[in-house]
Amino acid sequence: MKVLQLTNEYPPNVYGGAGVHIEYLSQELAKLMDVEVRCFGNQNEQDGSLTVRGFDVVTSGYGCEKPLQSAFAAAQRGLDWNTAGVDADLVHCHT
């Protein structure tokens, strides 16, 4: 069985409790099955059955006003997460 976790934050890019929650949840699940975490950032780590992939979005090319850039970046990151291919049996979207 494989679990895919989609989350805003994962170490070292943690700014709240969700990142801590996903960090410990993924470590414990990885003792039992393959786990892939897709998150904001530039992480690219493999540790046993735990894989962490960060997805950065460059907003400098956006032609919209600055307040809209974060919304479009979140949408772009969601597209990037999902178009990277999903081979998991269970997907957990956190935050």
N, CA, C and O atoms as a CHARMM CRD file, in Angstrom:
* protein
*
  380
    1    1 MET  N      0.84300  -1.17400   0.00000 PROA 1      0.00000
    2    1 MET  CA     0.00000   0.00000   0.00000 PROA 1      0.00000
    3    1 MET  C      0.88800   1.23600   0.00000 PROA 1      0.00000
    4    1 MET  O      1.96300   1.25300   0.59900 PROA 1      0.00000
    5    2 LYS  N      0.40500   2.28100  -0.69500 PROA 2      0.00000
    6    2 LYS  CA     1.13800   3.54900  -0.73900 PROA 2      0.00000
    7    2 LYS  C      0.19400   4.69500  -0.41700 PROA 2      0.00000
    8    2 LYS  O     -0.95200   4.72800  -0.86600 PROA 2      0.00000
    9    3 VAL  N      0.71200   5.64700   0.38500 PROA 3      0.00000
   10    3 VAL  CA    -0.04100   6.83600   0.77400 PROA 3      0.00000
   11    3 VAL  C      0.62500   8.05900   0.15500 PROA 3      0.00000
   12    3 VAL  O      1.84900   8.19100   0.17500 PROA 3      0.00000
   13    4 LEU  N     -0.18400   8.94000  -0.38800 PROA 4      0.00000
   14    4 LEU  CA     0.28300  10.23200  -0.89300 PROA 4      0.00000
   15    4 LEU  C     -0.32800  11.31500  -0.01200 PROA 4      0.00000
   16    4 LEU  O     -1.54600  11.37700   0.15800 PROA 4      0.00000
   17    5 GLN  N      0.52800  12.16800   0.54600 PROA 5      0.00000
   18    5 GLN  CA     0.05400  13.27900   1.36500 PROA 5      0.00000
   19    5 GLN  C      0.35000  14.58700   0.63800 PROA 5      0.00000
   20    5 GLN  O      1.48700  14.84700   0.24500 PROA 5      0.00000
   21    6 LEU  N     -0.68100  15.40300   0.46300 PROA 6      0.00000
   22    6 LEU  CA    -0.54900  16.72300  -0.14400 PROA 6      0.00000
   23    6 LEU  C     -0.70300  17.75200   0.97400 PROA 6      0.00000
   24    6 LEU  O     -1.71700  17.76700   1.67100 PROA 6      0.00000
   25    7 THR  N      0.30000  18.60600   1.14400 PROA 7      0.00000
   26    7 THR  CA     0.29100  19.51700   2.28000 PROA 7      0.00000
   27    7 THR  C      1.00700  20.81800   1.95100 PROA 7      0.00000
   28    7 THR  O      1.95500  20.83100   1.16600 PROA 7      0.00000
   29    8 ASN  N      0.55700  21.89400   2.54400 PROA 8      0.00000
   30    8 ASN  CA     1.24300  23.17600   2.36200 PROA 8      0.00000
   31    8 ASN  C      2.65300  23.12600   2.92400 PROA 8      0.00000
   32    8 ASN  O      3.59400  23.60500   2.29200 PROA 8      0.00000
   33    9 GLU  N      2.80000  22.55900   4.08800 PROA 9      0.00000
   34    9 GLU  CA     4.07600  22.66700   4.78600 PROA 9      0.00000
   35    9 GLU  C      4.62600  21.31700   5.20200 PROA 9      0.00000
   36    9 GLU  O      3.89200  20.39900   5.56800 PROA 9      0.00000
   37   10 TYR  N      5.93000  21.23200   5.13200 PROA 10     0.00000
   38   10 TYR  CA     6.66400  20.06000   5.58400 PROA 10     0.00000
   39   10 TYR  C      8.07800  20.54800   5.88100 PROA 10     0.00000
   40   10 TYR  O      8.57400  21.43400   5.18500 PROA 10     0.00000
   41   11 PRO  N      8.73400  19.99700   6.88900 PROA 11     0.00000
   42   11 PRO  CA    10.06800  20.47400   7.25800 PROA 11     0.00000
   43   11 PRO  C     11.00900  20.54100   6.04500 PROA 11     0.00000
   44   11 PRO  O     11.02100  19.64600   5.20100 PROA 11     0.00000
   45   12 PRO  N     11.77700  21.59600   5.98400 PROA 12     0.00000
   46   12 PRO  CA    12.00800  22.62100   6.99700 PROA 12     0.00000
   47   12 PRO  C     11.04500  23.80900   6.89200 PROA 12     0.00000
   48   12 PRO  O     11.17900  24.78000   7.63600 PROA 12     0.00000
   49   13 ASN  N     10.08700  23.73900   5.98300 PROA 13     0.00000
   50   13 ASN  CA     9.15300  24.86100   5.76500 PROA 13     0.00000
   51   13 ASN  C      7.88600  24.67500   6.59300 PROA 13     0.00000
   52   13 ASN  O      6.80800  24.43000   6.05100 PROA 13     0.00000
   53   14 VAL  N      8.02600  24.79300   7.89600 PROA 14     0.00000
   54   14 VAL  CA     6.89700  24.62100   8.80200 PROA 14     0.00000
   55   14 VAL  C      6.60100  25.95300   9.47800 PROA 14     0.00000
   56   14 VAL  O      7.49700  26.58800  10.03400 PROA 14     0.00000
   57   15 TYR  N      5.34100  26.37200   9.42600 PROA 15     0.00000
   58   15 TYR  CA     4.95700  27.62700  10.06300 PROA 15     0.00000
   59   15 TYR  C      3.77900  27.43700  11.00800 PROA 15     0.00000
   60   15 TYR  O      3.24300  28.41500  11.52900 PROA 15     0.00000
   61   16 GLY  N      3.36600  26.19000  11.23800 PROA 16     0.00000
   62   16 GLY  CA     2.25000  25.94300  12.14700 PROA 16     0.00000
   63   16 GLY  C      2.11700  24.47500  12.48500 PROA 16     0.00000
   64   16 GLY  O      2.98900  23.66100  12.18100 PROA 16     0.00000
   65   17 GLY  N      1.00200  24.15600  13.12200 PROA 17     0.00000
   66   17 GLY  CA     0.78300  22.79700  13.60100 PROA 17     0.00000
   67   17 GLY  C      0.57700  21.76800  12.50500 PROA 17     0.00000
   68   17 GLY  O      0.87900  20.59100  12.70200 PROA 17     0.00000
   69   18 ALA  N      0.06800  22.18600  11.35200 PROA 18     0.00000
   70   18 ALA  CA    -0.16800  21.23300  10.26100 PROA 18     0.00000
   71   18 ALA  C      1.13700  20.59000   9.80500 PROA 18     0.00000
   72   18 ALA  O      1.18200  19.39000   9.53700 PROA 18     0.00000
   73   19 GLY  N      2.18600  21.38000   9.71800 PROA 19     0.00000
   74   19 GLY  CA     3.48100  20.83700   9.30200 PROA 19     0.00000
   75   19 GLY  C      4.03100  19.82900  10.29300 PROA 19     0.00000
   76   19 GLY  O      4.60100  18.80900   9.90500 PROA 19     0.00000
   77   20 VAL  N      3.86100  20.11600  11.56100 PROA 20     0.00000
   78   20 VAL  CA     4.30300  19.17900  12.60900 PROA 20     0.00000
   79   20 VAL  C      3.48000  17.89900  12.52900 PROA 20     0.00000
   80   20 VAL  O      4.02300  16.79800  12.62700 PROA 20     0.00000
   81   21 HSD  N      2.18100  18.04500  12.35200 PROA 21     0.00000
   82   21 HSD  CA     1.28800  16.88800  12.24800 PROA 21     0.00000
   83   21 HSD  C      1.70100  15.98200  11.08700 PROA 21     0.00000
   84   21 HSD  O      1.84200  14.77100  11.26300 PROA 21     0.00000
   85   22 ILE  N      1.89200  16.56500   9.90700 PROA 22     0.00000
   86   22 ILE  CA     2.25800  15.77600   8.72600 PROA 22     0.00000
   87   22 ILE  C      3.64400  15.15600   8.88100 PROA 22     0.00000
   88   22 ILE  O      3.86800  14.02700   8.44600 PROA 22     0.00000
   89   23 GLU  N      4.56500  15.87700   9.49000 PROA 23     0.00000
   90   23 GLU  CA     5.90900  15.32700   9.70600 PROA 23     0.00000
   91   23 GLU  C      5.83900  14.02300  10.49800 PROA 23     0.00000
   92   23 GLU  O      6.41800  13.01600  10.09000 PROA 23     0.00000
   93   24 TYR  N      5.14200  14.03900  11.61500 PROA 24     0.00000
   94   24 TYR  CA     5.08400  12.84900  12.46300 PROA 24     0.00000
   95   24 TYR  C      4.19000  11.76600  11.87000 PROA 24     0.00000
   96   24 TYR  O      4.50600  10.58100  11.97700 PROA 24     0.00000
   97   25 LEU  N      3.08400  12.15100  11.24800 PROA 25     0.00000
   98   25 LEU  CA     2.19300  11.17900  10.62200 PROA 25     0.00000
   99   25 LEU  C      2.91700  10.43900   9.50200 PROA 25     0.00000
  100   25 LEU  O      2.81500   9.21700   9.39900 PROA 25     0.00000
  101   26 SER  N      3.63600  11.16000   8.67500 PROA 26     0.00000
  102   26 SER  CA     4.33700  10.51400   7.56400 PROA 26     0.00000
  103   26 SER  C      5.45000   9.59400   8.05800 PROA 26     0.00000
  104   26 SER  O      5.66100   8.52400   7.48700 PROA 26     0.00000
  105   27 GLN  N      6.16000   9.99100   9.10300 PROA 27     0.00000
  106   27 GLN  CA     7.22200   9.14000   9.65300 PROA 27     0.00000
  107   27 GLN  C      6.65500   7.83500  10.21600 PROA 27     0.00000
  108   27 GLN  O      7.24200   6.76900  10.02700 PROA 27     0.00000
  109   28 GLU  N      5.52600   7.91800  10.90100 PROA 28     0.00000
  110   28 GLU  CA     4.92300   6.71000  11.47000 PROA 28     0.00000
  111   28 GLU  C      4.33700   5.81200  10.38300 PROA 28     0.00000
  112   28 GLU  O      4.49000   4.59100  10.43600 PROA 28     0.00000
  113   29 LEU  N      3.66500   6.41600   9.39300 PROA 29     0.00000
  114   29 LEU  CA     3.11200   5.61600   8.29900 PROA 29     0.00000
  115   29 LEU  C      4.21300   4.93100   7.49800 PROA 29     0.00000
  116   29 LEU  O      4.03000   3.81200   7.01900 PROA 29     0.00000
  117   30 ALA  N      5.36000   5.60200   7.35000 PROA 30     0.00000
  118   30 ALA  CA     6.47100   5.04400   6.58000 PROA 30     0.00000
  119   30 ALA  C      7.05200   3.78900   7.22700 PROA 30     0.00000
  120   30 ALA  O      7.76800   3.03600   6.56800 PROA 30     0.00000
  121   31 LYS  N      6.75900   3.55700   8.48500 PROA 31     0.00000
  122   31 LYS  CA     7.18400   2.31100   9.14300 PROA 31     0.00000
  123   31 LYS  C      6.35500   1.13300   8.65700 PROA 31     0.00000
  124   31 LYS  O      6.75700  -0.02000   8.81000 PROA 31     0.00000
  125   32 LEU  N      5.17900   1.42700   8.06300 PROA 32     0.00000
  126   32 LEU  CA     4.24500   0.37800   7.65200 PROA 32     0.00000
  127   32 LEU  C      4.06600   0.26700   6.14200 PROA 32     0.00000
  128   32 LEU  O      3.70000  -0.79200   5.63200 PROA 32     0.00000
  129   33 MET  N      4.32500   1.36800   5.42400 PROA 33     0.00000
  130   33 MET  CA     4.04400   1.38100   3.98500 PROA 33     0.00000
  131   33 MET  C      4.83300   2.49900   3.32300 PROA 33     0.00000
  132   33 MET  O      5.48000   3.29700   4.00200 PROA 33     0.00000
  133   34 ASP  N      4.78100   2.55600   1.98700 PROA 34     0.00000
  134   34 ASP  CA     5.41100   3.64200   1.24800 PROA 34     0.00000
  135   34 ASP  C      4.59500   4.91500   1.42000 PROA 34     0.00000
  136   34 ASP  O      3.36500   4.88600   1.37200 PROA 34     0.00000
  137   35 VAL  N      5.28600   6.02900   1.62000 PROA 35     0.00000
  138   35 VAL  CA     4.64100   7.32700   1.80300 PROA 35     0.00000
  139   35 VAL  C      5.34700   8.34200   0.91500 PROA 35     0.00000
  140   35 VAL  O      6.57400   8.43900   0.90700 PROA 35     0.00000
  141   36 GLU  N      4.55300   9.08800   0.17600 PROA 36     0.00000
  142   36 GLU  CA     5.07900  10.22100  -0.58200 PROA 36     0.00000
  143   36 GLU  C      4.39500  11.48200  -0.07800 PROA 36     0.00000
  144   36 GLU  O      3.17000  11.53400   0.03200 PROA 36     0.00000
  145   37 VAL  N      5.19600  12.49700   0.22600 PROA 37     0.00000
  146   37 VAL  CA     4.67900  13.79100   0.65700 PROA 37     0.00000
  147   37 VAL  C      4.99300  14.79500  -0.44000 PROA 37     0.00000
  148   37 VAL  O      6.14100  14.92600  -0.86700 PROA 37     0.00000
  149   38 ARG  N      3.96300  15.50100  -0.89300 PROA 38     0.00000
  150   38 ARG  CA     4.14400  16.60100  -1.84000 PROA 38     0.00000
  151   38 ARG  C      3.76600  17.87400  -1.10800 PROA 38     0.00000
  152   38 ARG  O      2.69000  17.98000  -0.52000 PROA 38     0.00000
  153   39 CYS  N      4.68200  18.84600  -1.15800 PROA 39     0.00000
  154   39 CYS  CA     4.50800  20.03300  -0.32800 PROA 39     0.00000
  155   39 CYS  C      5.02700  21.26800  -1.03500 PROA 39     0.00000
  156   39 CYS  O      5.61300  21.17800  -2.11400 PROA 39     0.00000
  157   40 PHE  N      4.80700  22.43300  -0.41800 PROA 40     0.00000
  158   40 PHE  CA     5.38100  23.68300  -0.89100 PROA 40     0.00000
  159   40 PHE  C      6.87300  23.64600  -0.57600 PROA 40     0.00000
  160   40 PHE  O      7.26000  23.11900   0.46700 PROA 40     0.00000
  161   41 GLY  N      7.69200  24.17300  -1.41900 PROA 41     0.00000
  162   41 GLY  CA     9.11800  24.25900  -1.12300 PROA 41     0.00000
  163   41 GLY  C      9.95100  23.56600  -2.17600 PROA 41     0.00000
  164   41 GLY  O      9.46600  23.25600  -3.26500 PROA 41     0.00000
  165   42 ASN  N     11.21000  23.32500  -1.84500 PROA 42     0.00000
  166   42 ASN  CA    12.13100  22.70900  -2.79400 PROA 42     0.00000
  167   42 ASN  C     12.74400  21.41400  -2.26400 PROA 42     0.00000
  168   42 ASN  O     13.81600  21.00000  -2.70600 PROA 42     0.00000
  169   43 GLN  N     12.05900  20.78100  -1.31900 PROA 43     0.00000
  170   43 GLN  CA    12.57900  19.54200  -0.75900 PROA 43     0.00000
  171   43 GLN  C     12.61900  18.44300  -1.84000 PROA 43     0.00000
  172   43 GLN  O     11.78200  18.40200  -2.74200 PROA 43     0.00000
  173   44 ASN  N     13.59000  17.58400  -1.71900 PROA 44     0.00000
  174   44 ASN  CA    13.68700  16.41400  -2.57800 PROA 44     0.00000
  175   44 ASN  C     14.45900  15.36800  -1.78300 PROA 44     0.00000
  176   44 ASN  O     15.68300  15.27600  -1.87700 PROA 44     0.00000
  177   45 GLU  N     13.72800  14.58500  -1.00100 PROA 45     0.00000
  178   45 GLU  CA    14.36400  13.66600  -0.06000 PROA 45     0.00000
  179   45 GLU  C     13.80900  12.25600  -0.20600 PROA 45     0.00000
  180   45 GLU  O     12.63700  12.06800  -0.53200 PROA 45     0.00000
  181   46 GLN  N     14.65500  11.28200   0.03500 PROA 46     0.00000
  182   46 GLN  CA    14.24600   9.87900   0.07300 PROA 46     0.00000
  183   46 GLN  C     14.88600   9.26900   1.30700 PROA 46     0.00000
  184   46 GLN  O     16.10800   9.29600   1.45400 PROA 46     0.00000
  185   47 ASP  N     14.06400   8.71700   2.19600 PROA 47     0.00000
  186   47 ASP  CA    14.56200   8.08000   3.40900 PROA 47     0.00000
  187   47 ASP  C     13.77500   6.79800   3.62100 PROA 47     0.00000
  188   47 ASP  O     12.68900   6.81700   4.19900 PROA 47     0.00000
  189   48 GLY  N     14.31900   5.69400   3.15700 PROA 48     0.00000
  190   48 GLY  CA    13.60800   4.42100   3.26200 PROA 48     0.00000
  191   48 GLY  C     12.34200   4.45800   2.44100 PROA 48     0.00000
  192   48 GLY  O     12.38900   4.67000   1.22900 PROA 48     0.00000
  193   49 SER  N     11.21200   4.25300   3.08500 PROA 49     0.00000
  194   49 SER  CA     9.93300   4.24000   2.37100 PROA 49     0.00000
  195   49 SER  C      9.23400   5.60100   2.38700 PROA 49     0.00000
  196   49 SER  O      8.06400   5.69900   2.01700 PROA 49     0.00000
  197   50 LEU  N      9.94600   6.65900   2.81700 PROA 50     0.00000
  198   50 LEU  CA     9.39900   8.01300   2.83400 PROA 50     0.00000
  199   50 LEU  C     10.07100   8.85900   1.75900 PROA 50     0.00000
  200   50 LEU  O     11.29300   9.00600   1.73500 PROA 50     0.00000
  201   51 THR  N      9.24500   9.41400   0.86700 PROA 51     0.00000
  202   51 THR  CA     9.72400  10.31100  -0.18500 PROA 51     0.00000
  203   51 THR  C      9.05800  11.66200   0.00500 PROA 51     0.00000
  204   51 THR  O      7.84400  11.73800   0.19900 PROA 51     0.00000
  205   52 VAL  N      9.84700  12.73200  -0.04800 PROA 52     0.00000
  206   52 VAL  CA     9.32300  14.08300   0.09000 PROA 52     0.00000
  207   52 VAL  C      9.70400  14.86600  -1.16500 PROA 52     0.00000
  208   52 VAL  O     10.87600  14.95300  -1.53100 PROA 52     0.00000
  209   53 ARG  N      8.67800  15.43800  -1.82000 PROA 53     0.00000
  210   53 ARG  CA     8.89800  16.23800  -3.02500 PROA 53     0.00000
  211   53 ARG  C      8.29200  17.61100  -2.82900 PROA 53     0.00000
  212   53 ARG  O      7.08500  17.74600  -2.63100 PROA 53     0.00000
  213   54 GLY  N      9.13500  18.62700  -2.88500 PROA 54     0.00000
  214   54 GLY  CA     8.65800  19.99500  -2.79600 PROA 54     0.00000
  215   54 GLY  C      8.34800  20.53700  -4.18200 PROA 54     0.00000
  216   54 GLY  O      8.99500  20.17200  -5.16300 PROA 54     0.00000
  217   55 PHE  N      7.36200  21.40400  -4.25100 PROA 55     0.00000
  218   55 PHE  CA     6.95800  22.02800  -5.50500 PROA 55     0.00000
  219   55 PHE  C      7.00100  23.54100  -5.32800 PROA 55     0.00000
  220   55 PHE  O      6.18000  24.11400  -4.61100 PROA 55     0.00000
  221   56 ASP  N      7.96500  24.18300  -5.98600 PROA 56     0.00000
  222   56 ASP  CA     8.07400  25.64000  -5.96300 PROA 56     0.00000
  223   56 ASP  C      7.29900  26.21800  -7.13800 PROA 56     0.00000
  224   56 ASP  O      7.19800  25.59200  -8.19300 PROA 56     0.00000
  225   57 VAL  N      6.76600  27.38800  -6.95400 PROA 57     0.00000
  226   57 VAL  CA     6.10100  28.11700  -8.02800 PROA 57     0.00000
  227   57 VAL  C      6.77900  29.47000  -8.13500 PROA 57     0.00000
  228   57 VAL  O      6.94600  30.16900  -7.13500 PROA 57     0.00000
  229   58 VAL  N      7.16500  29.83700  -9.33700 PROA 58     0.00000
  230   58 VAL  CA     7.77400  31.14600  -9.57300 PROA 58     0.00000
  231   58 VAL  C      6.67800  32.08200 -10.06600 PROA 58     0.00000
  232   58 VAL  O      6.09200  31.86500 -11.12700 PROA 58     0.00000
  233   59 THR  N      6.40600  33.12300  -9.28800 PROA 59     0.00000
  234   59 THR  CA     5.31500  34.04400  -9.62000 PROA 59     0.00000
  235   59 THR  C      5.79800  35.30000 -10.35000 PROA 59     0.00000
  236   59 THR  O      4.98800  36.16500 -10.68400 PROA 59     0.00000
  237   60 SER  N      7.10000  35.40900 -10.59800 PROA 60     0.00000
  238   60 SER  CA     7.63100  36.63600 -11.20400 PROA 60     0.00000
  239   60 SER  C      7.07500  36.88000 -12.60600 PROA 60     0.00000
  240   60 SER  O      7.06200  38.02200 -13.06400 PROA 60     0.00000
  241   61 GLY  N      6.62200  35.85100 -13.28800 PROA 61     0.00000
  242   61 GLY  CA     6.07000  36.01700 -14.62000 PROA 61     0.00000
  243   61 GLY  C      4.57700  36.29200 -14.64300 PROA 61     0.00000
  244   61 GLY  O      4.00400  36.48400 -15.71600 PROA 61     0.00000
  245   62 TYR  N      3.94200  36.31300 -13.49500 PROA 62     0.00000
  246   62 TYR  CA     2.50700  36.56700 -13.44400 PROA 62     0.00000
  247   62 TYR  C      2.22700  38.02900 -13.79300 PROA 62     0.00000
  248   62 TYR  O      2.91200  38.92800 -13.30700 PROA 62     0.00000
  249   63 GLY  N      1.23500  38.26200 -14.62300 PROA 63     0.00000
  250   63 GLY  CA     0.89500  39.61500 -15.02500 PROA 63     0.00000
  251   63 GLY  C     -0.23700  40.21700 -14.21500 PROA 63     0.00000
  252   63 GLY  O     -0.79800  41.24000 -14.60700 PROA 63     0.00000
  253   64 CYS  N     -0.57900  39.60600 -13.10100 PROA 64     0.00000
  254   64 CYS  CA    -1.68500  40.10900 -12.28600 PROA 64     0.00000
  255   64 CYS  C     -1.13800  40.90800 -11.10000 PROA 64     0.00000
  256   64 CYS  O      0.06600  40.93400 -10.84600 PROA 64     0.00000
  257   65 GLU  N     -2.05100  41.55300 -10.39100 PROA 65     0.00000
  258   65 GLU  CA    -1.66500  42.32200  -9.21100 PROA 65     0.00000
  259   65 GLU  C     -1.12500  41.39600  -8.12800 PROA 65     0.00000
  260   65 GLU  O     -1.53600  40.24000  -8.03400 PROA 65     0.00000
  261   66 LYS  N     -0.22200  41.89400  -7.32600 PROA 66     0.00000
  262   66 LYS  CA     0.44500  41.09500  -6.29500 PROA 66     0.00000
  263   66 LYS  C     -0.52300  40.35500  -5.36300 PROA 66     0.00000
  264   66 LYS  O     -0.26500  39.19300  -5.04900 PROA 66     0.00000
  265   67 PRO  N     -1.62800  40.97100  -4.90400 PROA 67     0.00000
  266   67 PRO  CA    -2.53400  40.24000  -4.01100 PROA 67     0.00000
  267   67 PRO  C     -3.13100  38.96600  -4.63300 PROA 67     0.00000
  268   67 PRO  O     -3.52600  38.05200  -3.90800 PROA 67     0.00000
  269   68 LEU  N     -3.19700  38.90400  -5.95800 PROA 68     0.00000
  270   68 LEU  CA    -3.74300  37.71500  -6.61400 PROA 68     0.00000
  271   68 LEU  C     -2.70700  36.62600  -6.84600 PROA 68     0.00000
  272   68 LEU  O     -3.06600  35.47800  -7.10700 PROA 68     0.00000
  273   69 GLN  N     -1.43800  36.96800  -6.75400 PROA 69     0.00000
  274   69 GLN  CA    -0.38400  36.01300  -7.09000 PROA 69     0.00000
  275   69 GLN  C     -0.38900  34.77700  -6.20100 PROA 69     0.00000
  276   69 GLN  O     -0.15400  33.66900  -6.68300 PROA 69     0.00000
  277   70 SER  N     -0.65500  34.95300  -4.90200 PROA 70     0.00000
  278   70 SER  CA    -0.64100  33.78500  -4.01000 PROA 70     0.00000
  279   70 SER  C     -1.79000  32.83200  -4.34000 PROA 70     0.00000
  280   70 SER  O     -1.63000  31.61600  -4.23900 PROA 70     0.00000
  281   71 ALA  N     -2.93700  33.36700  -4.73200 PROA 71     0.00000
  282   71 ALA  CA    -4.06300  32.50200  -5.10100 PROA 71     0.00000
  283   71 ALA  C     -3.74800  31.71900  -6.36500 PROA 71     0.00000
  284   71 ALA  O     -4.01900  30.52000  -6.44100 PROA 71     0.00000
  285   72 PHE  N     -3.17500  32.39600  -7.36200 PROA 72     0.00000
  286   72 PHE  CA    -2.82200  31.69500  -8.59300 PROA 72     0.00000
  287   72 PHE  C     -1.67200  30.71700  -8.36200 PROA 72     0.00000
  288   72 PHE  O     -1.62500  29.66300  -8.99700 PROA 72     0.00000
  289   73 ALA  N     -0.74800  31.04900  -7.46700 PROA 73     0.00000
  290   73 ALA  CA     0.35100  30.13700  -7.14400 PROA 73     0.00000
  291   73 ALA  C     -0.17700  28.87300  -6.47900 PROA 73     0.00000
  292   73 ALA  O      0.29700  27.77400  -6.76700 PROA 73     0.00000
  293   74 ALA  N     -1.15900  29.02200  -5.58900 PROA 74     0.00000
  294   74 ALA  CA    -1.75500  27.84300  -4.94100 PROA 74     0.00000
  295   74 ALA  C     -2.45200  26.96200  -5.97500 PROA 74     0.00000
  296   74 ALA  O     -2.34800  25.73700  -5.91900 PROA 74     0.00000
  297   75 ALA  N     -3.15500  27.57700  -6.91000 PROA 75     0.00000
  298   75 ALA  CA    -3.81000  26.79900  -7.97300 PROA 75     0.00000
  299   75 ALA  C     -2.77200  26.09700  -8.84400 PROA 75     0.00000
  300   75 ALA  O     -2.95100  24.93500  -9.20800 PROA 75     0.00000
  301   76 GLN  N     -1.68900  26.79600  -9.17800 PROA 76     0.00000
  302   76 GLN  CA    -0.63100  26.19600  -9.99700 PROA 76     0.00000
  303   76 GLN  C      0.01500  25.02400  -9.27900 PROA 76     0.00000
  304   76 GLN  O      0.28700  23.98700  -9.88500 PROA 76     0.00000
  305   77 ARG  N      0.25800  25.19100  -7.98900 PROA 77     0.00000
  306   77 ARG  CA     0.89200  24.11000  -7.22900 PROA 77     0.00000
  307   77 ARG  C     -0.02600  22.89600  -7.17200 PROA 77     0.00000
  308   77 ARG  O      0.43800  21.76100  -7.27500 PROA 77     0.00000
  309   78 GLY  N     -1.31500  23.12600  -7.01000 PROA 78     0.00000
  310   78 GLY  CA    -2.27100  22.01900  -7.01200 PROA 78     0.00000
  311   78 GLY  C     -2.25600  21.28100  -8.34100 PROA 78     0.00000
  312   78 GLY  O     -2.31300  20.05200  -8.36800 PROA 78     0.00000
  313   79 LEU  N     -2.18000  22.01200  -9.43300 PROA 79     0.00000
  314   79 LEU  CA    -2.07900  21.37800 -10.74800 PROA 79     0.00000
  315   79 LEU  C     -0.77600  20.58700 -10.85800 PROA 79     0.00000
  316   79 LEU  O     -0.76700  19.46000 -11.35500 PROA 79     0.00000
  317   80 ASP  N      0.32000  21.18300 -10.39300 PROA 80     0.00000
  318   80 ASP  CA     1.61600  20.49500 -10.46200 PROA 80     0.00000
  319   80 ASP  C      1.60200  19.20000  -9.65300 PROA 80     0.00000
  320   80 ASP  O      2.11200  18.17400 -10.10300 PROA 80     0.00000
  321   81 TRP  N      1.00900  19.25500  -8.44200 PROA 81     0.00000
  322   81 TRP  CA     0.92200  18.04700  -7.61000 PROA 81     0.00000
  323   81 TRP  C      0.18800  16.93000  -8.34600 PROA 81     0.00000
  324   81 TRP  O      0.63600  15.78400  -8.36900 PROA 81     0.00000
  325   82 ASN  N     -0.94000  17.28400  -8.94200 PROA 82     0.00000
  326   82 ASN  CA    -1.80600  16.27100  -9.54400 PROA 82     0.00000
  327   82 ASN  C     -1.34100  15.80200 -10.90700 PROA 82     0.00000
  328   82 ASN  O     -1.61700  14.66400 -11.28700 PROA 82     0.00000
  329   83 THR  N     -0.64200  16.64500 -11.65600 PROA 83     0.00000
  330   83 THR  CA    -0.17400  16.22600 -12.97600 PROA 83     0.00000
  331   83 THR  C      1.17300  15.51300 -12.90800 PROA 83     0.00000
  332   83 THR  O      1.67100  15.04900 -13.93300 PROA 83     0.00000
  333   84 ALA  N      1.77100  15.41800 -11.72000 PROA 84     0.00000
  334   84 ALA  CA     3.03000  14.68300 -11.55100 PROA 84     0.00000
  335   84 ALA  C      2.78300  13.17600 -11.52200 PROA 84     0.00000
  336   84 ALA  O      3.72700  12.39100 -11.43000 PROA 84     0.00000
  337   85 GLY  N      1.51000  12.77100 -11.60200 PROA 85     0.00000
  338   85 GLY  CA     1.17500  11.34800 -11.57200 PROA 85     0.00000
  339   85 GLY  C      0.88500  10.89400 -10.15500 PROA 85     0.00000
  340   85 GLY  O      1.59500  11.25200  -9.21600 PROA 85     0.00000
  341   86 VAL  N     -0.14700  10.11700 -10.01500 PROA 86     0.00000
  342   86 VAL  CA    -0.52900   9.58100  -8.70900 PROA 86     0.00000
  343   86 VAL  C     -0.58100   8.06600  -8.81600 PROA 86     0.00000
  344   86 VAL  O     -1.35900   7.51800  -9.59800 PROA 86     0.00000
  345   87 ASP  N      0.24100   7.39600  -8.03400 PROA 87     0.00000
  346   87 ASP  CA     0.24600   5.93900  -8.01000 PROA 87     0.00000
  347   87 ASP  C     -0.06600   5.40600  -6.61100 PROA 87     0.00000
  348   87 ASP  O      0.26600   4.26800  -6.28100 PROA 87     0.00000
  349   88 ALA  N     -0.70300   6.23600  -5.80100 PROA 88     0.00000
  350   88 ALA  CA    -1.00200   5.87000  -4.41700 PROA 88     0.00000
  351   88 ALA  C     -2.35500   5.18300  -4.30500 PROA 88     0.00000
  352   88 ALA  O     -3.23900   5.37200  -5.14100 PROA 88     0.00000
  353   89 ASP  N     -2.49600   4.38600  -3.26100 PROA 89     0.00000
  354   89 ASP  CA    -3.76700   3.73600  -2.95300 PROA 89     0.00000
  355   89 ASP  C     -4.66800   4.65300  -2.14500 PROA 89     0.00000
  356   89 ASP  O     -5.89200   4.52800  -2.18500 PROA 89     0.00000
  357   90 LEU  N     -4.05300   5.58300  -1.40600 PROA 90     0.00000
  358   90 LEU  CA    -4.78400   6.49600  -0.54200 PROA 90     0.00000
  359   90 LEU  C     -4.14300   7.87200  -0.65200 PROA 90     0.00000
  360   90 LEU  O     -2.92100   7.99400  -0.57600 PROA 90     0.00000
  361   91 VAL  N     -4.96400   8.92000  -0.83200 PROA 91     0.00000
  362   91 VAL  CA    -4.45700  10.28500  -0.90000 PROA 91     0.00000
  363   91 VAL  C     -5.05000  11.06300   0.27100 PROA 91     0.00000
  364   91 VAL  O     -6.25700  11.04800   0.51200 PROA 91     0.00000
  365   92 HSD  N     -4.15100  11.74700   0.99300 PROA 92     0.00000
  366   92 HSD  CA    -4.55300  12.57800   2.13900 PROA 92     0.00000
  367   92 HSD  C     -4.17100  14.00400   1.80600 PROA 92     0.00000
  368   92 HSD  O     -2.98500  14.31900   1.70700 PROA 92     0.00000
  369   93 CYS  N     -5.14800  14.86300   1.63200 PROA 93     0.00000
  370   93 CYS  CA    -4.91000  16.27100   1.36600 PROA 93     0.00000
  371   93 CYS  C     -5.04700  17.02300   2.68600 PROA 93     0.00000
  372   93 CYS  O     -6.12100  17.05500   3.28800 PROA 93     0.00000
  373   94 HSD  N     -3.95000  17.62300   3.12400 PROA 94     0.00000
  374   94 HSD  CA    -3.92200  18.28400   4.42600 PROA 94     0.00000
  375   94 HSD  C     -3.66600  19.76600   4.22500 PROA 94     0.00000
  376   94 HSD  O     -2.64900  20.14100   3.64200 PROA 94     0.00000
  377   95 THR  N     -4.55300  20.60000   4.68800 PROA 95     0.00000
  378   95 THR  CA    -4.55200  22.06000   4.51900 PROA 95     0.00000
  379   95 THR  C     -4.76500  22.36700   3.07800 PROA 95     0.00000
  380   95 THR  O     -4.80200  23.53600   2.69400 PROA 95     0.00000
